[in-house]
Amino acid sequence: MAATRIVPLGGLGEVGLNALLVESGEDRILVDCGLMFPESHHPGVDYLIPDLSPVLEGPGRLRAVLLTHGHEDHIGALPHLLQELRVPVYGAPMTLGLVRERLAERAPSARSLLRAVAPGGTVEAGPFRAEFIRVTHSTADACALGIETPGGTILHTGDFKLDPTPVDGRPTDEAALARWGDRGVDLLCCDSTNAQRPGPTPSERAVGEAFARMMPGVEGRAWVATFASSVYRIQQVIEASRAVGRRVTFLGRSVVRVVRLARSLGHLRPAPGDLVPEPRSRGFPRDALTVVLTGSQAEPGSALWRVARGLEPHHRILPGDHVFLSSRLIPGNERAIHRLINRCIRLGARVHYEEVSEIHVSGHASAADAARMIGLTRPRNVLPVHGELRHLEALREVAVGAGVPPHRVFRVENGQSLVLEGGGVRPGPVVSTGRVYVDAGETGATQDALLADRRRLARDGLVVAVAVVGPDGSLVWGPRVEMRGVVPAERADAVAREAETALRSSLARRAEGLERPEDWEAEMALALRRYFRRSRGRRPVVVATAVEV
Amino acid sequence: MAATRIVPLGGLGEVGLNALLVESGEDRILVDCGLMFPESHHPGVDYLIPDLSPVLEGPGRLRAVLLTHGHEDHIGALPHLLQELRVPVYGAPMTLGLVRERLAERAPSARSLLRAVAPGGTVEAGPFRAEFIRVTHSTADACALGIETPGGTILHTGDFKLDPTPVDGRPTDEAALARWGDRGVDLLCCDSTNAQRPGPTPSERAVGEAFARMMPGVEGRAWVATFASSVYRIQQVIEASRAVGRRVTFLGRSVVRVVRLARSLGHLRPAPGDLVPEPRSRGFPRDALTVVLTGSQAEPGSALWRVARGLEPHHRILPGDHVFLSSRLIPGNERAIHRLINRCIRLGARVHYEEVSEIHVSGHASAADAARMIGLTRPRNVLPVHGELRHLEALREVAVGAGVPPHRVFRVENGQSLVLEGGGVRPGPVVSTGRVYVDAGETGATQDALLADRRRLARDGLVVAVAVVGPDGSLVWGPRVEMRGVVPAERADAVAREAETALRSSLARRAEGLERPEDWEAEMALALRRYFRRSRGRRPVVVATAVEV
């Protein structure tokens, strides 16, 4: 009997990196190929991608990449994949529009591989047949995937919520989901992000209503920071602004780009006169303009970050302005966002943000939405996806509460494969998976040791020592000690001289045993590490160089 | 007419560091003297304290330190102050018990300066007279201070909420607050931490009720992580455990220490048989033990951190256990806490935490509590304290909503002094204030440049170059390049050789102009910085040494 193997390469047990490999015989498809943004313990890292080697091995076996939607955590690693092999990439038009921009740097020629599929359309790839099913999410053209495979039927929700009143009037295609349920879903791969939250996720329209309520109270300029891809959010800001006689302009490269794309595809529909080009907006009366801009996560260099620092000559925050941070405070960014909020308040603005306002709702299914998804599709087995372990576990509880037998819910992490055969699912072998750091644009082998070095440099600083020894093994010059990041500059010289004294006396005691320069270097490093550990309780990185002349 | 000057040294506009200097003529008192914990952009820093030089200048002028309660952000900088000068320190017994432990390292002899004041008691210090007024908070013996000064009357709330049903049956002394209001409060310094939250803060008893509901459902061991100083939380965990036949033990040095102190003062009242010493608890049946432990913020080395990593040989998390994180997720710690939660789930535990459960309530006044404080004390002027700008601003709105004229609410930040004279308040001069980093146990001058170095080392790494030049200005040895934190170890040699080649050819072009070793060093650093910027888009720290032999 034909079997299908499902291998989660990323996204199960950590945030981002979503990539699910589906294999049968010699054929495979990949669902999504996302990145993850670095955290504070990843200094110097641009972003992280899944280890794609399981996808790359056996060239020609990959039949297609299917994309559920265009968020970075689902498409961001695609340029790295398409740099290595040519494979058709299927997605809805908005999704591919966002992918197209991402390909410019690494794989511009891969644009010819993009194949648009309208929601409702189907794709055949080897022995797999996939239907793109419209779902509601925070960006446009998000799709679930119903996939017929030799081992059984998979329904992958992508990122979704069940918004009963979506802004574009096009709700989740629940009829299609129910049809898949009628025919029999063997495995439901279900978004777990918000499964911890009770009840249904509120409609995106709730945010529009909040803006409509709040916009009349804004005396000065209205600043709305949100994710560029949140086109329904932007549409509603435009409508709330129109109602109070404000025109809307855009600040920040990504929002300008996405707005252009979304307008061309009809997802964003401003009325004539709603928008004003940024250069023309500069002289506008403060109460006649709304600025939609990037920077809701206080990203350094983003538009709001620049405005709050006074770095945008034509756009300043003044007393009477209101700043709306219309997005989630992503864990890890809170302190930077709080500092940004404080800056805006210092400039005289009133700031509305998620903790104290209702100007954001999530795009992910809460428990009631997830339970309803299970009710529509009636899966035999459930694989919670898209979350940390705490989210996967929460969806496990929702699924069991919705009647799925506990042993048929697979709360597994990256690398734990599942075998789908004759409609049943069982755990398969564990596949080696991992994360690859993209650092200064380069992908390397695993860089955990490099990051440990960087964290140690940051915490304990660095000591450099240089000595010159003669052919007779005597000290000709030095040792000279220099430091960075150990003590404040005004004390660095004094501490360095003390360290040199300690090092000299240590070398004097040991000089007889030191023959090659390498011996000198090892002894210098040892003595300095000891000195800084004893005198300051710190373990700086030590780089010692001994030159023989 | 006599005037009083109020100088906020810390805590206004940033978290922690609470310290308010009150001066009249030649006399002054200090209210609280707290620290701030480092954030991710403070690598290597132990903690931060306010710049205490305004307190230290004019020895003998400081008459007393008054402490509102014993949390680190109110007492943590006291050892640094008492290391420099001898001054009586007044506080309630629990507060001083916590201070006493903190003094051991820096100022053990200062213990003789501690003077206990029971809530309700008064203190005279120079021209100041202060009454300690009981308030409810998350730790025991918290007090507000009513202070008569030559320029007028100040009421400082300390950290408070108005808990109508406190666990120890001793609510905020609202009668005393009202008496101060009757006599006339010229300036209310009011805790702003939770002023953004509507309504009153729930009673601490709500947490006890949640534990009572949840404890019967715990099959295995119950683990409760909370702050050691949250003695009412611990009391309620003991009671909820008793109700289901569990005994309680403690893990983690600070919780053991604070429990001992709180028992000796009668704030924690276990019944006979409620507690079991940790060594005896090791063999207990899993369903007969609750472990109260440190680590609710996932602090490295804390008890829960160690247990979740399997580092506690006698205490392991097993399937069926429940882990309660009974505290706030402090911004900046979320990601570490989330990772800790995932670890516990991976070990088979069910985890309850603030985002998904009701096992924590705040100890700070929400808007309704703050409004009620204003109603009781009827202040002429209000100074929001204890918060970032966004919190101070929220309390400003609460105060205005409660009827205080807007121009009498002083939403100022650290260093902006206020002059209290004849019951009126006006802004005074701005005083130079700041934060001092405690780094490897040492306090330094401002270390912002040092931290910038460390952050750069972490982000871009480090390049060390050494060369030896002869008396004729020719290159005798090297240049040798070594790197740390720039590229992964397996590629470091290759990149170093490339950098050496680039450096050599750059030096060859410029060698004529290079005379002294300093010239060589400057040229080497310049060339290497250019090389790494162009080849990798990075700006590593470069340490170049040229030796002339």
Contacts between the chains, C-beta under 8 A, distances in Angstrom:
chain1	res1	chain2	res2	distance
A	13	B	342	7.1
A	39	B	335	5.8
A	40	B	40	3.9
A	40	B	335	7.6
A	43	B	455	7.7
A	43	B	458	3.7
A	43	B	459	5.0
A	44	B	458	6.7
A	44	B	459	4.4
A	44	B	460	6.2
A	44	B	461	7.0
A	44	B	485	7.3
A	44	B	538	7.7
A	196	B	355	6.9
A	196	B	356	4.8
A	331	B	334	4.1
A	331	B	335	5.4
A	331	B	338	6.3
A	332	B	334	6.6
A	332	B	335	4.5
A	334	B	331	4.1
A	334	B	332	6.6
A	334	B	334	6.6
A	335	B	39	5.8
A	335	B	40	7.5
A	335	B	331	5.4
A	335	B	332	4.5
A	338	B	331	6.3
A	338	B	388	6.2
A	338	B	390	6.9
A	341	B	388	8.0
A	341	B	389	7.9
A	341	B	390	5.1
A	342	B	13	7.1
A	342	B	388	5.3
A	342	B	389	4.0
A	342	B	390	5.8
A	345	B	389	4.7
A	345	B	390	5.8
A	345	B	393	5.3
A	346	B	389	6.0
A	351	B	390	6.8
A	355	B	196	6.9
A	356	B	196	4.8
A	356	B	197	8.0
A	356	B	394	7.6
A	388	B	338	6.1
A	388	B	341	8.0
A	388	B	342	5.3
A	389	B	341	7.9
A	389	B	342	4.0
A	389	B	345	4.8
A	389	B	346	6.0
A	390	B	338	6.9
A	390	B	341	5.1
A	390	B	342	5.8
A	390	B	345	5.8
A	390	B	351	6.8
A	393	B	345	5.3
A	394	B	356	7.6
A	439	B	487	7.8
A	440	B	536	4.4
A	440	B	537	5.6
A	440	B	538	5.2
A	441	B	536	7.7
A	441	B	537	6.7
A	442	B	487	7.9
A	442	B	536	7.8
A	444	B	487	7.1
A	444	B	488	4.7
A	444	B	491	7.0
A	445	B	488	5.8
A	445	B	490	6.3
A	446	B	488	8.0
A	447	B	488	5.0
A	449	B	488	7.1
A	449	B	489	5.8
A	450	B	485	6.4
A	450	B	487	7.2
A	450	B	488	4.9
A	450	B	489	7.0
A	453	B	461	7.6
A	453	B	484	5.3
A	453	B	485	4.5
A	454	B	457	7.2
A	454	B	458	4.7
A	454	B	459	7.5
A	454	B	461	6.5
A	454	B	485	4.2
A	455	B	43	7.7
A	455	B	458	6.5
A	457	B	454	7.2
A	457	B	457	3.9
A	457	B	458	5.8
A	457	B	461	7.2
A	457	B	462	6.4
A	457	B	484	6.5
A	457	B	485	5.3
A	458	B	43	3.7
A	458	B	44	6.6
A	458	B	454	4.7
A	458	B	455	6.5
A	458	B	457	5.9
A	458	B	458	3.5
A	459	B	43	5.1
A	459	B	44	4.4
A	459	B	454	7.5
A	460	B	44	6.2
A	461	B	44	7.0
A	461	B	453	7.6
A	461	B	454	6.4
A	461	B	457	7.2
A	462	B	457	6.3
A	462	B	462	5.7
A	462	B	484	7.2
A	462	B	541	7.5
A	462	B	543	7.8
A	464	B	464	5.3
A	464	B	543	4.7
A	464	B	545	7.2
A	466	B	466	5.4
A	466	B	545	4.5
A	466	B	547	6.7
A	468	B	468	6.5
A	468	B	547	5.4
A	468	B	549	6.2
A	476	B	549	6.6
A	477	B	547	5.3
A	477	B	549	6.5
A	478	B	547	7.2
A	480	B	545	6.4
A	482	B	543	5.5
A	482	B	545	7.3
A	484	B	453	5.3
A	484	B	457	6.4
A	484	B	462	7.2
A	484	B	541	5.5
A	484	B	543	6.7
A	485	B	44	7.3
A	485	B	450	6.4
A	485	B	453	4.5
A	485	B	454	4.2
A	485	B	457	5.3
A	487	B	439	7.8
A	487	B	442	7.9
A	487	B	444	7.2
A	487	B	450	7.1
A	488	B	444	4.7
A	488	B	445	5.8
A	488	B	446	7.9
A	488	B	447	4.9
A	488	B	449	7.1
A	488	B	450	4.9
A	489	B	449	5.8
A	489	B	450	7.0
A	490	B	445	6.3
A	491	B	444	7.0
A	536	B	440	4.5
A	536	B	441	7.8
A	536	B	442	7.8
A	537	B	440	5.5
A	537	B	441	6.7
A	538	B	44	7.6
A	538	B	440	5.3
A	541	B	462	7.5
A	541	B	484	5.5
A	543	B	462	7.7
A	543	B	464	4.7
A	543	B	482	5.5
A	543	B	484	6.7
A	543	B	543	8.0
A	545	B	464	7.2
A	545	B	466	4.5
A	545	B	480	6.4
A	545	B	482	7.3
A	545	B	545	7.5
A	547	B	466	6.7
A	547	B	468	5.4
A	547	B	477	5.3
A	547	B	478	7.2
A	547	B	547	6.9
A	549	B	468	6.2
A	549	B	476	6.5
A	549	B	477	6.4
A	549	B	549	5.4
